């Protein structure tokens, strides 16, 4: 009965959610044995999630009218917001995670100054590595690492993938990246650069174009787990892709790498240069569509697209990507370096008709078969010669991409983040 469910409501678990920000459950039976079962929301999540409608109404009809008088009018409902966040946010699955696990994987802090024991220091050092000439392999990576070294960043290694946290100055990374040998790789450093770009973006604290990551309960989009935009992702992919490109290019100078590795690097460099050519083009709306197309499996990007296509400026700020990278702290030299790589790639125009405006789903265009005209001939005693077959062209592989937790530059999970 409803009374029984209320009596059995797991208040202690909810309280833990509010403190940790995550639903933690351990697969298997109570002894830690058995097969892992697919996680599903608890029975009470719909009750808590349903409270979002009440809160949205309250925020719109009460809070919005109080903002000019009381700037902190949302604080009283913060616990409710956090509780709703948890039931809607993708969570780690372990029920009584030991204290050392929390300390070593979840509640980590990257202190300013690149400390030797910092959770992401190895990745930041890889981003800022210098060539024998003394110049950094990656001008963008070196400058980004310097900017982050002046800040405190909270890090959680709790995902199978990776993504920017919805909260300011916190990033989420796959648990494998706690291993320095993983985060030092070109792909790992590129992922890290992507997520750290989001941290810099959130400092703009512009609720329309550069949301801070706090819950947003007003237009153009109500988001309980941190608002984000696809244009934020465009810039993050520019930065992360450039860092990965530079470090892969540096690796090519190593004569000991295998033939397969060299082949992979050359292929990856082409992919990244094409990405940058499209993302840095003046058509920022097309760049947003490219993100949706390349990472169509990312739910956040699809949902952002649905909302943003209904907004006049699509939540794309004026100024262009160069201006906003400069605002984040990158120099003209770093920005020109991005231009130079992009100039070697090919721009891809995304047909807007291939993205469903109601779902954000991208549909691969079906090639129109060519029709070979036929001619009638009058039979003769000598059969006509057989036509020489025309070889079919080798199909161009459809570009693929993987989320932020793979060897390609990652998108932000919702964060956000966002990816």
C-alpha positions in Angstrom: 0.0 0.0 0.0 1.1 3.6 -0.3 1.4 3.8 3.5 3.7 0.8 3.5 5.9 2.3 0.8 6.1 5.6 2.7 7.1 3.7 5.9 9.8 1.8 3.9 11.1 4.9 2.2 14.9 4.7 2.4 15.6 8.0 4.2 19.2 7.0 5.1 20.0 6.2 1.5 18.5 9.5 0.3 20.6 11.3 2.9 23.7 9.6 1.5 22.7 10.7 -2.0 22.6 14.3 -0.8 26.1 14.0 0.7 27.8 12.1 -2.1 25.8 13.3 -5.1 25.6 9.7 -6.3 23.5 6.6 -6.0 25.8 3.9 -5.0 24.9 0.2 -5.3 27.0 -2.9 -5.3 26.1 -5.6 -7.9 25.4 -9.1 -6.8 24.0 -10.4 -3.5 24.7 -9.1 0.0 27.9 -11.1 0.1 29.2 -9.4 -3.0 28.7 -12.6 -5.1 26.5 -13.2 -8.1 26.2 -11.8 -11.5 26.0 -8.1 -12.0 22.5 -6.9 -12.8 21.5 -4.0 -14.9 20.8 -1.0 -12.7 17.3 0.4 -12.7 15.9 3.3 -10.7 14.4 2.4 -7.3 10.6 2.5 -6.9 10.7 5.8 -5.2 12.6 7.7 -7.9 9.5 8.5 -9.8 8.0 10.1 -6.6 11.1 12.3 -6.1 11.5 13.1 -9.8 7.8 14.1 -9.9 8.6 16.8 -7.4 10.5 18.7 -10.2 7.1 19.8 -11.7 6.2 21.3 -8.3 9.5 23.0 -8.0 9.4 24.4 -11.6 6.1 25.9 -10.9 7.3 27.4 -7.6 10.4 28.8 -9.3 8.5 30.4 -12.1 5.7 31.9 -10.1 7.5 32.7 -6.9 11.2 32.7 -7.1 11.5 34.6 -10.4 9.5 37.4 -8.9 11.7 37.6 -5.9 15.1 37.6 -7.6 15.3 41.4 -7.7 14.7 41.5 -3.9 16.4 38.4 -2.7 19.3 37.0 -4.8 19.5 33.8 -2.7 15.9 32.9 -3.0 16.7 29.4 -4.3 18.8 28.3 -1.4 15.8 27.1 0.6 15.0 24.6 -2.1 18.5 23.4 -2.8 18.2 20.1 -1.0 15.1 19.4 -3.0 17.0 20.2 -6.2 19.9 18.0 -5.2 17.6 15.1 -4.4 15.9 15.3 -7.8 19.3 15.6 -9.4 20.4 12.3 -8.0 17.4 10.3 -9.2 17.9 11.6 -12.7 21.7 11.4 -13.0 23.6 8.4 -14.2 25.2 6.9 -11.2 28.0 4.6 -10.0 26.7 1.2 -9.0 28.1 0.1 -5.6 26.2 0.0 -2.3 28.5 0.4 0.6 31.6 1.8 -1.1 34.5 1.7 1.4 35.9 4.9 2.7 39.2 4.4 1.0 37.4 4.1 -2.3 35.7 7.4 -1.8 38.9 9.0 -0.8 41.0 7.6 -3.6 38.5 7.8 -6.5 35.7 10.3 -5.8 36.6 13.1 -3.5 40.0 14.0 -5.1 41.3 17.6 -5.4 43.8 18.9 -7.8 45.5 21.6 -5.9 47.1 24.6 -7.7 50.7 24.4 -8.7 50.8 20.9 -10.3 51.6 19.0 -7.1 53.4 15.6 -7.7 50.5 13.7 -6.1 47.7 15.6 -7.9 45.1 13.3 -9.5 45.5 14.9 -13.0 49.1 16.3 -12.7 50.4 13.6 -15.1 47.9 14.6 -17.7 48.6 18.3 -17.3 52.4 17.6 -17.7 51.8 15.6 -20.8 49.7 18.5 -22.3 52.6 20.9 -21.6 55.5 18.7 -22.6 58.2 20.5 -24.6 60.2 19.5 -27.6 64.1 19.4 -27.7 63.9 23.0 -29.1 62.2 24.1 -25.8 58.9 24.9 -27.5 55.8 23.0 -26.3 54.6 20.2 -28.5 51.1 21.7 -28.0 50.8 25.4 -27.6 47.1 25.0 -26.7 47.9 22.2 -24.2 50.7 24.1 -22.5 48.6 27.3 -22.1 45.6 25.3 -20.8 47.7 23.4 -18.3 49.1 26.8 -17.1 45.6 28.2 -16.6 44.4 25.1 -14.7 47.6 25.1 -12.5 46.3 28.3 -11.1 43.0 26.8 -10.0 41.7 24.1 -7.7 39.9 21.4 -9.6 37.8 18.6 -8.0 38.2 15.2 -9.7 36.1 12.1 -9.5 37.2 8.8 -11.2 33.8 7.1 -11.2 32.6 6.5 -14.7 33.2 3.9 -17.4 33.4 6.9 -19.6 34.2 10.5 -18.9 32.5 13.8 -18.8 32.3 17.2 -17.3 30.5 17.5 -14.1 27.3 19.6 -14.0 29.0 21.4 -11.1 31.6 24.1 -11.4 35.2 23.1 -11.0 34.6 19.4 -10.9 35.3 16.9 -13.7 34.4 13.3 -14.0 36.8 10.8 -15.7 36.8 7.1 -16.3 38.3 5.2 -13.5 41.1 3.9 -15.7 42.5 7.4 -15.9 43.6 7.3 -12.3 46.5 5.3 -13.9 49.1 7.9 -15.0 50.0 5.8 -18.0 46.5 6.2 -19.3 46.0 10.0 -18.7 49.4 10.7 -20.2 48.5 9.3 -23.6 47.5 11.7 -26.5 43.9 10.5 -26.2 43.9 10.7 -22.4 45.4 14.2 -22.4 43.0 15.3 -25.1 40.1 14.0 -23.0 41.4 15.9 -20.0 41.8 19.1 -22.1 38.2 18.8 -23.3 36.8 18.5 -19.8 39.0 21.2 -18.3 37.8 23.5 -21.1 34.3 23.2 -19.6 35.7 24.3 -16.2 37.0 27.5 -17.8 33.7 28.0 -19.7 31.7 27.8 -16.5 33.6 30.7 -15.0 31.9 33.1 -17.5 28.7 32.4 -15.5 26.4 33.6 -18.3 23.2 31.6 -17.7 22.1 31.8 -21.4 25.4 31.0 -23.3 27.8 29.8 -20.6 25.7 28.3 -17.8 27.7 27.9 -14.5 26.7 24.2 -14.0 24.3 24.9 -11.2 20.7 23.7 -11.5 18.8 25.9 -14.0 15.0 26.0 -13.6 14.1 28.8 -16.0 14.0 29.4 -19.8 15.3 28.6 -22.3 15.8 25.3 -20.6 15.1 23.8 -17.2 17.8 21.5 -16.2 18.1 19.9 -12.8 21.5 18.5 -13.4 23.4 21.5 -14.7 22.6 23.3 -17.9 24.9 23.1 -20.9 25.0 24.1 -24.5 26.3 22.3 -27.6 28.4 25.4 -28.5 30.2 24.7 -25.2 31.0 21.3 -26.6 32.2 22.8 -29.9 34.9 24.7 -28.1 35.8 21.8 -25.9 36.2 19.5 -28.9 38.4 22.2 -30.6 40.7 22.4 -27.6 40.8 18.6 -26.8 41.2 17.7 -30.5 44.1 20.1 -30.9 45.9 18.7 -27.9 45.5 15.2 -29.1 46.6 16.1 -32.6 49.8 17.8 -31.3 50.8 14.9 -29.0 50.1 12.3 -31.7 52.2 14.4 -34.2 55.1 14.4 -31.6 54.8 10.6 -31.3 55.4 10.2 -35.0 59.0 11.4 -34.5 59.7 8.3 -32.5 61.4 5.8 -34.8 60.6 2.9 -32.6 56.8 3.0 -32.9 55.2 0.1 -34.7 53.9 0.2 -38.2 50.3 -0.3 -37.0 50.6 2.5 -34.5 52.0 4.8 -37.1 49.2 4.0 -39.4 46.6 4.6 -36.7 48.2 8.0 -35.9 48.2 9.2 -39.5 44.5 8.2 -39.8 43.6 9.9 -36.5 45.4 13.1 -37.6 43.3 13.2 -40.7 40.1 12.7 -38.6 41.0 15.5 -36.2 42.0 17.9 -38.9 38.6 17.4 -40.5 36.9 17.9 -37.2 38.7 21.1 -36.6 38.0 22.4 -40.2 34.3 21.9 -39.5 34.2 23.1 -35.9 36.2 26.3 -36.5 34.3 27.3 -39.6 32.3 30.5 -39.5 29.0 28.5 -39.6 28.7 27.9 -35.9 25.2 26.3 -36.4 26.7 23.7 -38.7 29.4 23.1 -36.1 26.6 22.4 -33.5 25.0 20.0 -36.0 28.4 18.3 -36.5 28.6 17.6 -32.8 25.1 16.0 -32.9 26.0 13.9 -35.9 29.4 12.7 -34.8 28.2 11.9 -31.2 24.6 11.0 -31.8 24.7 8.4 -29.1 25.2 11.1 -26.5 21.8 11.9 -25.0 22.8 15.4 -23.8 23.8 16.6 -27.2 20.5 15.5 -28.8 18.4 17.1 -26.0 20.4 20.3 -26.3 19.8 20.4 -30.1 16.1 20.0 -29.7 16.0 23.0 -27.3 18.5 25.1 -29.2 16.9 24.8 -32.6 13.8 26.5 -31.0 15.8 29.5 -29.8 16.4 32.4 -32.3 20.2 32.5 -31.8 20.5 28.7 -31.0 22.3 29.7 -27.7 25.4 30.5 -29.7 27.1 33.7 -28.4 28.4 36.4 -30.7 32.1 36.7 -31.2 33.2 33.4 -32.7 35.3 30.6 -31.3 38.6 32.6 -31.5 37.1 35.3 -29.3 35.9 32.9 -26.7 39.1 30.9 -26.5 40.8 34.2 -26.0 38.4 35.0 -23.2 39.2 31.7 -21.6 42.9 32.8 -21.5 44.5 31.3 -24.7 46.9 33.5 -26.6 46.8 34.5 -30.3 49.6 32.1 -30.9 47.6 29.1 -29.6 44.5 30.2 -31.6 46.6 30.6 -34.8 47.9 27.1 -34.2 44.4 25.8 -34.2 43.8 27.6 -37.5 46.9 26.0 -39.0 45.7 22.5 -38.2 42.1 23.2 -39.4 43.4 24.5 -42.7 44.7 21.0 -43.5 41.2 19.4 -43.0 38.0 19.3 -45.0 34.8 21.1 -44.0 31.8 18.9 -43.7 28.4 20.4 -44.2 25.6 18.7 -42.2 22.2 18.7 -43.9 19.8 19.9 -41.2 17.1 17.7 -42.7 19.0 14.7 -41.6 18.5 15.6 -37.9 15.1 15.0 -36.5 14.1 18.3 -34.7 11.9 16.4 -32.2 14.4 13.7 -31.2 17.8 14.9 -32.3 18.4 11.6 -34.0 20.7 11.8 -37.0 19.8 9.7 -40.0 22.6 8.6 -42.4 21.6 9.6 -45.9 20.7 6.8 -48.2 22.7 7.0 -51.4 20.5 7.3 -54.6 21.3 4.4 -56.9 22.5 5.4 -60.3 20.4 4.1 -63.2 22.3 2.8 -66.2 20.2 3.5 -69.3 19.5 0.4 -71.5 19.3 0.4 -75.3 17.4 -2.0 -77.5 19.4 -3.6 -80.3 18.4 -5.6 -83.3 19.7 -9.2 -83.0 22.2 -10.3 -85.6 23.9 -13.5 -86.3 26.9 -12.4 -84.4 26.2 -11.8 -80.7 27.1 -8.3 -79.5 30.3 -8.1 -77.4 29.8 -8.3 -73.6 30.3 -4.9 -72.0 33.3 -4.4 -69.9 32.2 -4.3 -66.3 32.8 -1.0 -64.6 34.4 -1.4 -61.2 32.3 -0.2 -58.3 33.9 2.7 -56.4 35.3 1.8 -53.0 32.8 3.2 -50.5 34.0 6.0 -48.3 33.7 4.8 -44.7 31.3 6.7 -42.6 33.2 8.7 -40.0 32.7 7.2 -36.6 33.3 8.7 -33.2 33.3 7.5 -29.7 32.3 9.3 -26.5 34.8 10.9 -24.2 35.8 7.7 -22.6 37.5 6.2 -25.6 40.6 6.8 -27.6 38.9 9.7 -29.5 38.4 13.1 -27.9 35.4 12.7 -25.6 32.3 14.6 -25.3 31.1 15.6 -22.1 28.7 13.5 -20.5 25.9 15.4 -19.1 27.0 17.5 -17.5 27.8 18.1 -19.4 29.1 17.5 -19.3 28.7 18.3 -20.8 30.0 16.0 -21.6 
